[in-house]
Amino acid sequence: MGFPTINLTRTGANIIRLRKAAGLTVHDLQMVFGFNSPQAIYKWQNGTALPTVDNLIVLAALLQVRIDDILITDNAVA
């Protein structure tokens, strides 16, 4: 039996879509998270990294969505 896996590329594109829908810039997120550079946010958006669980909770609150609304999964076939 297979389990769902997070699709990094589609999740990244979803983060971009949700961020723009919330009227937030990459710089806005950088400031909220206290990052010295926007690199981590670009990695999330490019699908090369995922936010930590702590950052996902904050991101969901900022975007006014549930964590499940941020992460895009591929359902594995049994």
LOSEPA-655408 format. One line per field, with one value per residue: residue number from 1; y negated, z negated, x negated of N, C-alpha, C in turn. Coordinates in pm, whole numbers, plus 50000, padded with zeros to 5 digits. Layout:
BEGIN
lummi: [NUM	...];
nyy: [Y	...];
nzz: [Z	...];
nxx: [X	...];
cayy: [Y	...];
cazz: [Z	...];
caxx: [X	...];
cyy: [Y	...];
czz: [Z	...];
cxx: [X	...];
END
This chain:
BEGIN
lummi: [1	2	3	4	5	6	7	8	9	10	11	12	13	14	15	16	17	18	19	20	21	22	23	24	25	26	27	28	29	30	31	32	33	34	35	36	37	38	39	40	41	42	43	44	45	46	47	48	49	50	51	52	53	54	55	56	57	58	59	60	61	62	63	64	65	66	67	68	69	70	71	72	73	74	75	76	77	78];
nyy: [50119	49784	49455	49107	48857	48552	48319	48135	47939	47863	47781	47562	47389	47350	47214	46972	46885	46863	46676	46448	46413	46338	46092	46052	45999	46156	46033	45938	46181	46261	46068	46121	46380	46327	46373	46337	46318	46358	46614	46871	46859	46838	47092	47250	47171	47248	47516	47659	47692	47744	47556	47559	47739	47561	47318	47364	47354	47084	46971	47066	46932	46666	46666	46723	46982	47343	47574	47800	47687	47569	47757	47977	48294	48605	48877	49198	49506	49806];
nzz: [50000	50089	49985	49966	50116	50082	50336	50443	50644	50733	50488	50437	50646	50564	50323	50424	50562	50351	50190	50354	50384	50128	50126	50062	50071	50162	50010	49797	49668	49601	49409	49206	49127	49042	49186	49310	49579	49881	49971	49867	49898	50174	50237	50133	50307	50553	50532	50429	50165	49855	49627	49276	49021	48818	48958	49157	49013	48940	49197	49298	49128	49199	49467	49437	49459	49436	49335	49493	49723	49835	49891	50159	50257	50405	50467	50382	50561	50474];
nxx: [49915	49939	49836	49935	49724	49543	49560	49309	49264	49523	49627	49461	49538	49797	49758	49661	49891	50081	49950	49948	50224	50285	50180	49915	49560	49245	49051	49208	49271	49013	48945	49136	49063	48811	48580	48247	48200	48396	48369	48453	48729	48752	48654	48859	49064	48961	48965	48752	48711	48886	49091	49014	49196	49275	49252	49438	49676	49685	49685	49929	50105	50047	50128	50385	50497	50534	50276	50292	50394	50179	49979	49925	50012	49910	50098	50016	50020	50178];
cayy: [50000	49662	49338	48983	48786	48410	48278	48010	47841	47812	47708	47432	47307	47317	47109	46847	46847	46821	46553	46338	46395	46270	45958	46047	46014	46239	45948	45940	46308	46257	45987	46191	46493	46278	46427	46236	46307	46426	46740	46983	46845	46875	47237	47304	47143	47323	47658	47724	47713	47720	47488	47645	47747	47433	47214	47395	47306	46938	46942	47090	46821	46546	46679	46750	47112	47455	47632	47890	47607	47527	47874	48053	48431	48703	48997	49318	49614	49927];
cazz: [50000	50098	49910	50042	50101	50113	50466	50413	50751	50727	50362	50457	50730	50481	50229	50501	50588	50225	50145	50437	50351	49999	50144	49996	50155	50102	49907	49681	49598	49545	49288	49104	49077	48987	49263	49356	49724	49924	50035	49822	49958	50316	50241	50116	50427	50665	50508	50392	50021	49791	49498	49158	48967	48750	49059	49225	48927	48955	49335	49309	49059	49281	49591	49394	49511	49356	49387	49603	49842	49888	49942	50268	50253	50510	50400	50431	50602	50392];
caxx: [50000	49858	49879	49917	49598	49555	49506	49239	49283	49661	49641	49395	49627	49913	49714	49659	50031	50143	49883	49998	50365	50290	50123	49785	49441	49140	48989	49298	49249	48878	48949	49214	48986	48685	48468	48151	48217	48518	48331	48536	48863	48738	48641	48995	49141	48903	48983	48627	48715	49015	49081	49021	49332	49300	49273	49565	49784	49687	49723	50073	50173	50030	50205	50523	50538	50487	50152	50333	50420	50050	49908	49988	49961	49937	50146	49951	50110	50156];
cyy: [49876	49548	49213	48923	48640	48382	48140	47902	47780	47737	47570	47338	47264	47208	46974	46796	46793	46690	46433	46309	46320	46130	45942	46065	46111	46160	45945	46066	46311	46180	46059	46305	46452	46334	46312	46214	46383	46566	46858	46978	46880	47027	47304	47291	47220	47473	47731	47749	47688	47637	47591	47647	47615	47323	47238	47342	47154	46900	46960	46977	46693	46548	46706	46876	47219	47507	47724	47815	47560	47644	47947	48192	48507	48829	49120	49425	49739	50038];
czz: [50000	50017	49994	50016	50142	50247	50446	50517	50745	50597	50374	50538	50650	50379	50301	50520	50462	50174	50222	50405	50219	50007	50077	50097	50086	49989	49781	49599	49531	49413	49174	49043	49019	49058	49308	49506	49761	49979	49995	49887	50106	50330	50224	50247	50549	50648	50476	50242	49972	49665	49386	49108	48897	48851	49138	49145	48941	49094	49354	49243	49142	49404	49564	49460	49412	49416	49504	49732	49908	49958	50049	50267	50378	50437	50464	50465	50521	50474];
cxx: [49911	49919	49858	49779	49620	49488	49443	49265	49422	49688	49579	49481	49749	49878	49711	49802	50098	50083	49937	50144	50382	50231	49988	49671	49345	49073	49076	49276	49113	48877	49024	49133	48850	48563	48378	48161	48344	48493	48421	48674	48857	48723	48777	49071	49090	48917	48853	48618	48856	48993	49080	49164	49367	49330	49402	49684	49798	49734	49874	50152	50165	50120	50352	50580	50492	50357	50184	50360	50290	49980	49990	49926	49995	49982	50084	50055	50075	50093];
END
